[in-house]
Amino acid sequence: MLTKLLKCVGKYKLPAVLSPIFISLEVVMEIFIPLLMAKIIDVGIKGSGGISYIIKVGGLMVLMSMLSLIFGVLSGKYASIASTGFAKNVRKKMFDKIQDFSFANVDRFSTASLVTRLTTDITFVQHAFMMVIRMMVRSPVMLISATVMAFSINSKLARVFLVAIPVLACALITVSIKAFPLFRQMFTKYDNMNSAVQESLVAIRVVKAYDRGEYEDEKFAKAASDVMDAQRRAERILIMNMPIMQIVMYACIITVLWLGGNLIAVGGMDTGELISFISYITQILMSLMGLSMCFVSIIMSRASIVRICEVLDEDVDIKNNVEGKTSVENGEIVFDKVSFSYSKDKAKLALRDISFTIGSGETIGIIGGTGSGKTSLVQLIPRLYDVTEGNIYVGGTDVRDYDLEALRSSVAMVLQNNVLFSGTIAENLRWGYENATEEELEAACRSAAAHDFITAFPDGYETFLGQGGVNLSGGQKQRVCIARALLKKPKIIILDDSTSAVDTATDKKIRDAFRSELSNTTKIIIAQRISSISDADRIIVLDDGAVNAIGTHDELLASNEIYREVYESQQKVVE
Amino acid sequence: MANEKTMPKGPGGPRGMRGVAKPKNAGKTIARLLGYMRGQRHLLVFVFIGILCSSLAGVAGTYFLKPIINSIEEGLSTGSFDVAAFVMKLVLMGCIYAVGAAGAYLYSRIMLNISTETMRKIRVDTFTKLQSLPIKYFDTHTHGETMSRFTNDTDTLREMLSQGIPQMFSSSVTIIGVFAFMCILSPLLTMLIIVMVVVITLVVKKIGGQSSKYFKRQQQAIGAVNGYIEEMIEGQKVVKVFCHEEEAKEKFTRINDELFEAASNANTFASVLGPITNNFSYINYALTASIGAGLAVAGVMDIGTVASFLQFTRSFFQPITQISQQFNSIINALAGAERIFELIDEESEPDNGVVTLVYAMKHEDGTLFEASERTGVWAWKYPQPDGSVTYTEVCGDVRFENVVFGYTEEKTVLRGISLYAKPGQKIAFVGSTGAGKTTITNLINRFYDVPDGKITYDGININNIKKSDLRRSLGMVLQDTHLFTGTVAENIRYGKLDATDEEVVRAAKLANAHSFISHLPDGYDTVLTSDGVNLSQGQRQLLSIARAAVADPPVLILDEATSSIDTRTEALIEKGMDTLMEGRTVFVIAHRLSTVRNSHAIMVLEKGEIIERGTHDDLLKQQGKYYQLYTGMFELE
């Protein structure tokens, strides 16, 4: 899991390696400083060195700390280049991967969760990475070299560490292990509390309408207490870190002073060495502490790493057939015993055993109740999902034998949840055909009955749309989306309930334009409104995932009960 | 000495870069925070004592190096090592350290309790306030904005309470203590430290000034990247349908690279700060060692002083670094606290109503008296000036008299609406978006108050009815269904908290929801998550109808309640809806005209005025707007 993520370091390998190197050099400099200090005291003051020795070694110390400064700054610089570069690559890789997702993949993760993974989780991982290449290097290097130093000064005295380090390490590990699950619990409680807020915020009108303010208050108060309790339980353990650390360190200092004092008294050690030894105690134990903190935060970012890897490891279940056909002959569609399930679970079929043939250029209406499988059915045509069983042929070739891009650019689909992107109307339209001329844009918009309202805007086609096309009405949005699809000059166009917000007169205008200008294009129209499909060549009635009937308006009205029911429920009483 | 503690951050952890906003009135905010700790003030005393003990013990412990080293030195020079005195000094040092460690544990433990309890109180206050705010507040504040009061702002505040403030205090104590001891040990070397501190401050200031530019740029880049991610992921399916993946990737590469440029610069500044202060303290250490040694050779200073002073120089810079790190986050947290308090200080929905809703029973002579349980009869309880009460039966007679209303002062939405709904009548509103349909219903339940004209309910001005009682007497089914996390049964029960299982099932059957609920894996106990995503829009709407059914209110408001149900299913629940509406006054807003056909009166709204009214047949005969709408000549949007 980690190796895959680490590959994302990519071209930032050099800074990612330089940073730990520089930080190690910084540590080495830091380590030598107390040793030189000991020399100053033992040789300079107490020995025969005198002032000149002190100046010489003192100068060396200043030089070393300067070097240490430079190394530290360089390491910081490279660490931030490496970690932000790493984050950049992970972000890019995830984004690209999501672009390759099929609809089924997108469904599996919710939109919101994908966004969180791409933003918050990556920030977490970036921090963790920074931590790893700096603290995780700094602390062990410091620990080891300071221990080596301590042993080289006085190996007898340094034996203190043989006790202190394992004791402290064990204590810190125990604390972390105990705290970790408690922190996890705390995060869960915390999420619960936040979703309670979110929920009552979104549903505030319902809360108020039912006068449930107090009920919500109680619910929240409980959630808040849960958070408090969980937090106390978790942190109560974590705050043990400090006193444990202090006790071990202070015990070390006192022991070293006692043993060292006695050694000095018998001439086994110099005073300066003792003083520098105490500096090493601090360095060693602090680095151990730092190490434990690193582990805690890495463990905490583990959830983020897992979430990121889930996206990267997701199997894209619709694979492009690279050797597939690159052109679609015509708009003929054949469904041959097609069954489909979103979950690939044959017990939960959304479509069951569907067979029919649509001739190229035909206009087909599809009607059926909520959940009858209309949308599922049409989404199979441009291979947004793969069938579970059976075959679908477009232009005489199985959809799986096409190059995906070729198939999809021949099948234009106007989705139920229309999305326009921030940018001008023209830019949005050009999604359909990048190099469309002004004339082509206008022609498409005329067919979609959008030209008039677009030119009525002061900026016409250059009108800027906010995210999601917020400044258009529902009906206008739908018409722009239809125009966008038309620009693809498709062999097949599918409207998935795409004129629901358009008035019936305009709806008819669009259909008329379709008939006259898209005579060779197969048109599939899903609608709630009978009037939108009654003039289709044939109408497919879907019920509970199966084809209930196929026929013209008149045939169905005469013979199909469902169709008649729908028709009657919408029947006008126009005298 | 060992205060270099940065606990793993709370939930949320590193949250990108938060903008630094300055609190407007830090003093007032702090005072208010202290107010929240009122019940625990005596504990705060212990916290202070704990911090004092721990910081001063660290300082004193370091100082003790001097007599200890000196006694060793003395032993060396005199040849007689006074072991007893030496041990005494070590024991004393041990005691000081022990007090310090105990103090540190004590204060962090107490502070944990104080901070969590304070946060709980603040959260509950904020939430309670939120629930009592008028709808207008929610119109003018985005969810994200309000959510961040609960997430970002409380998180930073919590960090400040549990770590920032104690650390700030302990660092200050340490600095003062260390400085005092250093002055005692050697005023000359202390001067050197002061010079160093000035140099560091200048360097940090210079870097800080430069970095703010980069941080701003980074902030913008993050905004651009996050915005693009959101837009593309939300439109992912459209991207696929148009084979636009490559273009999306290309653009992302560009803005992602820009973010990297800005972020790596900003982070570089942030991450070199630590090494700079740290290593400056080493430079200082080196200079101190040399000069101290020189002084020792000259006989002006003893070795113990040098040793302990050297330790001090290390422990002097740490708290300074800490304070400079904490300072920004404390400023940030105070600004967050201010925003939280701003929310708490928002004005609650005013409610001067005195008339309340009670269960009632009828005497034989037809007069009403209050009942303690649900009886099927409701009454308005009217307190009279003389202290007595009168009861009026709740019938559901709603009248608008020349109501004028606008959400903002500049824009009038309703212009002189007058209408009546007699008990049991079904009144429908049709018209385009923005015509004022929903506004009318929002006024009935007093989501907004009427500035001009009046609305009466059973002859009582609704301004005199207690808001919660008014709303309890109105059932609402909205277009946006909003279900809550919990089981299906719990969601239906939201309409009437003490509803029995039978009542829940009956309501579900009425709304035609029973059959699909029975098909759910756990039936009525199926847990719905995050706004009921595992149900279709139509099913959610059926549940919200069931929710209204179980509440059994005298007046019902259906705002596009069946918009997401296809006409066939709607036909199926029509019977249920009819039963639900029977005997109640009902206000219906519908997009689909087939749903309003059988109303007693249909009001056609345009630009805040009722332009046509009458029954379906009347209106068709008039051949006006309704006729045009009905025959599909006009676009309803």
Interface residues (C-beta under 8 A of the other chain):
Chain A: E26 M29 E30 I33 L36 M37 I40 I41 G44 I45 K46 G50 I51 I54 I55 V57 G58 G59 M61 V62 M64 S65 M66 S68 L69 F71 G72 V73 S75 G76 K77 A79 S80 I81 S83 T84 G85 A87 K88 R91 K92 F95 D96 I98 Q99 D100 F101 S102 F103 V106 S110 T111 L114 V115 L118 T119 T120 T123 F124 H127 M130 R134 F183 M186 F187 Y190 D191 M193 N194 S195 A196 V197 Q198 E199 S200 L201 V202 A203 I204 R205 V206 V207 K208 A209 Y210 D211 R212 G213 E214 Y215 E216 D217 F220 A221 A224 S225 V227 M228 Q231 R232 E235 R236 L238 I239 M240 N241 M242 P243 M245 Q246 I247 M249 Y250 I253 I254 L257 W258 G260 G261 I264 A265 T271 G272 L274 I275 I278 S279 T282 L285 M286 M289 G290 M293 V296 S297 M300 S301 G369 T370 G371 P382 L384 L404 E405 R408 S409 A412 M413 L415 N417 N418 V419 F421 S422 W431 G432 Q467 G468 S473 G474 G475 R484 K488 A501 V502 D503 T504 A505 T506 Q528 S531 I562 E565 V566 S569 Q570 K572 V573 V574 E575
Chain B: M1 A2 E4 K5 T6 M7 P8 K9 G10 P11 G13 P14 R15 G16 G61 L65 I68 I69 S71 I72 E73 G75 L76 F81 F86 V87 L90 M93 G94 Y97 A98 G100 A101 A102 A104 Y105 S108 R109 L112 N113 T116 E117 M119 R120 R123 V124 F127 T128 L130 Q131 S132 I135 F138 H143 T146 M147 F150 T151 S162 V225 N226 G227 I229 E230 E231 M232 I233 E234 G235 Q236 K237 V238 V239 K240 V241 F242 C243 H244 E245 A248 K249 F252 T253 N256 D257 L259 F260 A263 S264 N267 T268 A270 S271 V272 L273 G274 P275 I276 N278 N279 F280 Y282 I283 Y285 A286 L287 A289 S290 I291 A293 G294 A296 V297 I303 V306 A307 L310 Q311 R314 T433 N445 F447 K467 S468 D469 R471 R472 L474 G475 M476 L478 D480 H482 L483 F484 T485 Y494 G495 L497 S530 D531 V533 S536 Q537 G538 S544 R547 A551 S564 I565 D566 T567 R568 T569 E570 A571 S594 H616 L620 Y630 T631 G632 M633 F634 E635 L636 E637
